[in-house]
């Protein structure tokens, strides 16, 4: 019965403007209107990363809960982690509306939100509240659009949230803030990570916990550029990499009119590209750091492929728009069934087992 109610709610939300539907979803979660898991997670789904224990590998990706309004609700739904943000130091409205577009036949979304954010102070205050739900909350930090020193904005994010974040993500891969992806260039990335890690070292020296810091890369990075970027990450001793953000590619879409909208594409069409790039990153890091796999996870088959391509943790967002909150329970069960079939004792046994094959696949130009 409860599942039917949530299915009906999803149908009603799909008739609304996408951004209005998203706001109503957040309000429902704030009111506690969400499904709870019937049983604890199967122990085989647990995985450790950065000294943290995740009861399952699934999390909601940044972009869903930009201002840390529903972190407890997301964990209460049964996700092993959630990543709030991207949050900027000062509040900003983002790009003009309309800026969010559904492509139902492609099971995809295009957004050009542009880091709409309530700012550090408000998000930090919410994250300081006690939480009853177990799970890890990551904080995804970015730079204000008009920042004259974007590196300083990332440093401020690390300083602000180090007391409340399970881990921190440096987002240099959104396509919707002009020039932001330039920070993925090896020299600029090296400078940025140097400043971010120096800020963390100062916090640790002052008695703050040492929070893991990861970087979120775009799935559009050229194959020839990827080794140098990963080398910077490894040389700086970063804790992990998330692959990846939305894509500017539009190959294979059926909804041509909406596909012409500017912005980053997420959802099912992103799955193949993001998984190939994930596997290539896995081959380059050679197990040195954990990876987060993002992009097109809307079924158990996709989640399994991400793990086999090298991800230790998985994040989704667009899949929930089309599949509803029942998707999480289905993903968990399909993953447990897969582990049993494959003879794996746990998630860690599956990570990267087909990365070489995925990394060898070609990408559309």
C-alpha positions as CSV (number, residue, x, y, z in Angstrom):
1,X,0.0,0.0,0.0
2,X,2.7,2.5,1.0
3,X,4.6,1.8,-2.2
4,X,1.5,2.6,-4.2
5,X,1.1,5.9,-2.4
6,X,4.7,6.9,-3.3
7,X,4.2,5.8,-6.9
8,X,1.1,8.0,-7.1
9,X,3.1,10.9,-5.6
10,X,5.8,10.4,-8.2
11,X,3.2,10.6,-11.0
12,X,1.8,13.8,-9.6
13,X,5.2,15.4,-9.2
14,X,6.0,14.5,-12.8
15,X,3.1,16.8,-13.9
16,X,4.7,19.8,-12.2
17,X,7.5,22.1,-13.2
18,X,10.7,20.2,-12.4
19,X,12.0,22.7,-9.9
20,X,8.6,23.0,-8.2
21,X,8.5,19.2,-8.0
22,X,11.9,19.2,-6.4
23,X,11.0,21.7,-3.8
24,X,7.8,19.8,-2.9
25,X,9.9,16.6,-2.5
26,X,12.3,18.4,-0.1
27,X,9.3,19.7,1.9
28,X,7.8,16.2,2.1
29,X,11.1,14.8,3.4
30,X,11.4,17.6,5.9
31,X,8.0,16.5,7.2
32,X,9.1,12.9,7.5
33,X,7.0,11.7,4.6
34,X,9.3,9.0,3.2
35,X,9.7,5.2,3.2
36,X,11.8,3.5,5.9
37,X,13.7,0.3,5.3
38,X,11.8,-2.8,6.6
39,X,15.0,-4.5,7.7
40,X,18.7,-3.6,8.5
41,X,21.1,-3.7,5.6
42,X,22.6,-7.1,4.7
43,X,26.1,-7.1,6.2
44,X,27.5,-8.0,2.8
45,X,26.6,-4.5,1.6
46,X,28.9,-2.8,4.1
47,X,32.1,-1.2,2.9
48,X,34.9,0.8,4.6
49,X,36.5,3.9,3.0
50,X,38.6,6.6,4.6
51,X,38.3,5.0,8.0
52,X,34.5,5.3,7.8
53,X,32.0,2.4,7.7
54,X,29.2,2.7,5.2
55,X,26.3,0.3,5.9
56,X,25.7,0.1,2.1
57,X,27.5,1.8,-0.9
58,X,24.5,3.9,-2.0
59,X,24.2,7.7,-1.5
60,X,22.3,10.6,-2.9
61,X,24.6,12.7,-5.1
62,X,25.2,16.4,-4.6
63,X,22.6,18.6,-6.2
64,X,19.6,17.0,-4.5
65,X,20.0,18.5,-1.1
66,X,22.0,21.6,-1.8
67,X,21.4,23.3,1.5
68,X,21.5,20.4,4.0
69,X,17.7,20.5,4.5
70,X,17.0,16.7,4.5
71,X,20.3,14.9,5.3
72,X,18.6,13.0,8.2
73,X,15.6,12.0,6.0
74,X,17.9,10.7,3.2
75,X,19.8,8.5,5.7
76,X,16.5,7.5,7.3
77,X,15.3,6.2,3.9
78,X,18.2,3.7,4.1
79,X,21.0,5.4,2.1
80,X,24.5,4.7,3.5
81,X,25.5,8.3,2.9
82,X,24.3,11.5,1.4
83,X,26.3,14.4,-0.1
84,X,24.9,17.9,0.5
85,X,25.7,20.9,-1.7
86,X,27.2,22.1,-3.8
87,X,27.3,24.9,-1.2
88,X,29.0,28.2,-1.8
89,X,30.4,30.6,0.8
90,X,27.9,33.4,0.1
91,X,24.2,32.8,-0.9
92,X,23.6,33.1,-4.6
93,X,20.5,32.6,-6.7
94,X,22.1,30.6,-9.6
95,X,21.1,31.0,-13.2
96,X,17.8,32.4,-14.4
97,X,14.8,30.0,-14.7
98,X,13.9,27.8,-16.5
99,X,17.0,25.9,-15.7
100,X,15.9,22.3,-15.1
101,X,14.5,20.1,-17.9
102,X,13.2,16.5,-17.9
103,X,13.8,14.1,-20.8
104,X,11.4,11.3,-19.9
105,X,11.9,9.1,-22.9
106,X,15.7,9.2,-22.3
107,X,15.3,8.9,-18.5
108,X,17.5,12.0,-18.2
109,X,17.6,15.5,-16.9
110,X,19.4,18.6,-18.1
111,X,20.2,21.3,-15.5
112,X,21.9,24.6,-15.6
113,X,21.2,25.6,-12.0
114,X,24.5,27.3,-11.5
115,X,25.3,26.6,-7.9
116,X,22.1,28.0,-6.4
117,X,23.0,28.0,-2.7
118,X,21.8,29.4,0.6
119,X,25.5,29.8,1.6
120,X,27.8,28.3,4.2
121,X,26.3,29.7,7.4
122,X,22.8,28.3,6.8
123,X,23.9,24.8,5.7
124,X,26.5,24.6,8.6
125,X,23.8,25.4,11.1
126,X,21.6,22.6,9.9
127,X,24.4,20.1,9.9
128,X,25.2,20.9,13.5
129,X,21.8,19.6,14.6
130,X,21.9,16.1,16.3
131,X,20.8,13.3,13.9
132,X,19.0,10.1,14.9
133,X,19.6,8.4,11.6
134,X,22.9,6.5,11.1
135,X,25.0,7.2,8.0
136,X,27.7,9.5,6.6
137,X,27.1,13.1,5.4
138,X,29.5,14.5,2.9
139,X,29.7,18.1,2.0
140,X,30.3,19.3,-1.5
141,X,31.9,22.7,-1.7
142,X,32.2,25.1,-4.6
143,X,33.0,28.7,-5.4
144,X,30.7,31.7,-5.8
145,X,30.2,32.7,-9.4
146,X,31.6,36.2,-8.9
147,X,34.6,35.1,-6.7
148,X,37.8,36.8,-7.6
149,X,39.8,34.1,-5.9
150,X,38.0,30.8,-6.3
151,X,40.6,28.9,-4.5
152,X,39.9,30.9,-1.4
153,X,36.2,29.9,-1.6
154,X,37.2,26.2,-1.6
155,X,39.5,26.8,1.4
156,X,36.7,28.5,3.2
157,X,34.4,25.5,2.5
158,X,36.9,23.1,4.1
159,X,37.4,25.4,7.1
160,X,33.6,25.9,7.6
161,X,32.5,22.3,7.4
162,X,35.4,20.3,8.8
163,X,33.7,19.9,12.1
164,X,30.4,18.5,10.7
165,X,31.3,16.7,7.5
166,X,32.1,13.0,7.2
167,X,34.1,13.9,4.1
168,X,34.5,16.9,1.8
169,X,34.2,17.0,-1.9
170,X,36.0,19.7,-4.0
171,X,33.7,20.3,-7.0
172,X,35.6,21.6,-10.0
173,X,33.5,19.9,-12.6
174,X,30.1,21.6,-12.8
175,X,29.6,22.9,-16.4
176,X,27.2,25.6,-15.2
177,X,29.6,28.1,-13.6
178,X,31.7,29.8,-16.3
179,X,35.4,28.8,-16.2
180,X,35.0,26.3,-13.3
181,X,36.1,23.3,-15.2
182,X,39.3,25.1,-16.1
183,X,40.3,24.2,-12.5
184,X,40.7,20.5,-13.6
185,X,43.8,21.5,-15.7
186,X,46.7,19.8,-13.9
187,X,48.6,23.0,-13.0
188,X,45.5,24.8,-11.7
189,X,44.3,21.7,-9.9
190,X,47.6,21.3,-8.2
191,X,47.5,24.8,-6.9
192,X,44.0,24.5,-5.7
193,X,44.6,21.1,-3.9
194,X,47.7,22.5,-2.3
195,X,45.7,25.3,-0.7
196,X,42.9,23.0,0.3
197,X,45.1,20.5,1.9
198,X,47.2,23.1,3.6
199,X,43.9,24.4,5.2
200,X,43.1,20.9,6.4
201,X,46.6,20.5,7.9
202,X,46.1,23.7,9.9
203,X,42.7,22.5,11.2
204,X,44.2,19.2,12.2
205,X,47.1,20.9,14.0
206,X,44.5,23.0,15.9
207,X,42.7,19.8,17.0
208,X,40.0,19.3,14.4
209,X,39.4,15.8,13.0
210,X,41.2,15.0,9.8
211,X,38.4,14.9,7.2
212,X,38.8,13.0,4.0
213,X,38.9,15.3,0.9
214,X,38.0,14.1,-2.5
215,X,37.7,15.8,-5.9
216,X,34.8,15.5,-8.3
217,X,35.8,15.2,-11.9
218,X,33.8,15.7,-15.1
219,X,33.1,12.7,-17.4
220,X,34.0,14.8,-20.4
221,X,37.8,14.9,-19.6
222,X,39.7,13.8,-22.7
223,X,41.5,10.4,-22.4
224,X,44.8,12.0,-23.1
225,X,44.4,14.5,-20.2
226,X,43.2,12.0,-17.6
227,X,46.6,10.6,-16.5
228,X,48.1,14.0,-15.7
229,X,45.1,15.0,-13.7
230,X,45.1,11.7,-11.7
231,X,48.8,12.1,-11.1
232,X,48.2,15.4,-9.5
233,X,45.6,13.9,-7.2
234,X,47.8,11.1,-6.2
235,X,50.9,13.3,-5.7
236,X,49.0,15.6,-3.5
237,X,47.7,12.7,-1.4
238,X,44.1,13.4,-1.9
239,X,41.7,10.8,-0.3
240,X,39.5,9.9,-3.3
241,X,37.9,10.8,-6.6
242,X,34.3,11.1,-7.6
243,X,33.5,10.2,-11.3
244,X,31.7,12.1,-12.4
245,X,29.5,15.2,-12.8
246,X,27.0,15.9,-15.5
247,X,28.1,15.8,-19.2
248,X,27.9,18.3,-22.0
249,X,27.6,15.4,-24.5
250,X,24.3,14.8,-26.2
251,X,24.8,11.7,-28.2
252,X,22.0,9.2,-28.5
253,X,19.2,11.4,-27.1
254,X,15.7,11.0,-28.5
255,X,14.1,14.2,-27.2
256,X,15.9,16.6,-29.6
257,X,14.1,19.7,-28.6
258,X,14.9,19.5,-24.9
259,X,18.4,18.1,-25.7
260,X,19.3,21.5,-27.3
261,X,19.0,23.2,-23.9
262,X,22.3,24.3,-22.4
263,X,23.5,22.6,-19.2
264,X,24.7,19.4,-17.8
265,X,23.0,16.1,-18.7
266,X,22.4,13.4,-16.1
267,X,20.6,10.1,-16.0
268,X,20.6,7.0,-18.1
269,X,22.4,8.5,-21.1
270,X,25.4,9.4,-18.9
271,X,25.8,5.8,-17.6
272,X,28.2,4.5,-20.4
273,X,30.4,7.5,-20.6
274,X,30.8,8.0,-16.8
275,X,31.5,4.3,-16.3
276,X,34.2,4.1,-18.9
277,X,35.9,7.2,-17.4
278,X,35.5,5.7,-13.9
279,X,37.2,2.5,-15.1
280,X,40.1,4.5,-16.6
281,X,40.6,6.4,-13.4
282,X,40.6,3.1,-11.5
283,X,43.3,1.7,-13.7
284,X,45.4,4.9,-13.1
285,X,45.0,5.0,-9.3
286,X,45.7,1.2,-9.0
287,X,43.7,0.9,-5.8
288,X,45.5,3.7,-4.0
289,X,42.4,5.6,-3.2
290,X,38.6,4.8,-3.2
291,X,36.4,6.1,-6.0
292,X,32.8,7.2,-6.1
293,X,30.8,6.1,-9.1
294,X,28.1,8.5,-10.3
295,X,25.9,8.6,-13.4
296,X,23.0,6.7,-14.7
297,X,22.4,4.3,-11.8
298,X,18.7,3.5,-12.1
299,X,18.8,-0.3,-11.9
300,X,20.8,-3.1,-10.2
301,X,22.6,-3.8,-13.4
302,X,24.0,-0.3,-13.6
303,X,25.0,-0.3,-9.9
304,X,26.9,-3.6,-10.4
305,X,28.7,-2.3,-13.5
306,X,29.9,0.7,-11.5
307,X,31.3,-1.5,-8.8
308,X,33.0,-3.8,-11.3
309,X,34.4,-0.7,-13.1
310,X,36.1,0.4,-9.9
311,X,33.7,2.3,-7.6
312,X,33.7,1.6,-3.9
313,X,30.7,3.9,-3.3
314,X,27.8,4.8,-5.6
315,X,25.7,7.9,-5.9
316,X,22.4,8.5,-7.7
317,X,19.8,11.2,-8.1
318,X,18.2,11.3,-11.5
319,X,17.2,7.6,-11.3
320,X,15.1,8.5,-8.3
321,X,13.1,11.0,-10.3
322,X,11.9,8.3,-12.7
323,X,12.0,5.2,-10.5
324,X,10.8,6.7,-7.2
325,X,12.0,6.0,-3.6
326,X,11.4,2.3,-4.0
327,X,14.5,2.2,-6.2
328,X,16.9,2.0,-3.2
329,X,15.4,-1.2,-1.8
330,X,15.5,-2.8,-5.3
331,X,19.1,-1.8,-5.8
332,X,20.2,-3.3,-2.4
333,X,18.4,-6.6,-3.1
334,X,19.8,-6.9,-6.6
335,X,23.3,-6.2,-5.3
336,X,22.9,-8.8,-2.5
337,X,21.7,-11.3,-5.2
338,X,24.7,-10.5,-7.4
339,X,27.2,-11.0,-4.5
340,X,25.7,-14.4,-3.8
341,X,25.8,-15.4,-7.5
342,X,29.4,-14.2,-7.9
343,X,30.6,-15.8,-4.7
344,X,31.7,-12.5,-3.3
345,X,31.9,-12.1,0.5
346,X,31.2,-8.4,0.2
347,X,31.2,-5.3,-1.9
348,X,35.0,-4.9,-1.7
349,X,35.5,-8.2,-3.6
350,X,33.6,-6.8,-6.6
351,X,35.3,-3.4,-6.8
352,X,37.3,-3.1,-10.1
353,X,36.9,-6.8,-11.2
354,X,36.0,-5.7,-14.7
355,X,37.8,-2.3,-14.8
356,X,40.2,-3.3,-17.5
357,X,37.5,-4.3,-19.8
358,X,35.5,-1.1,-19.2
359,X,38.5,1.1,-19.5
360,X,39.2,-0.3,-23.0
361,X,35.8,0.7,-24.4
362,X,35.7,3.6,-26.8
363,X,33.7,6.8,-26.1
364,X,31.7,8.8,-28.7
365,X,33.4,11.9,-29.9
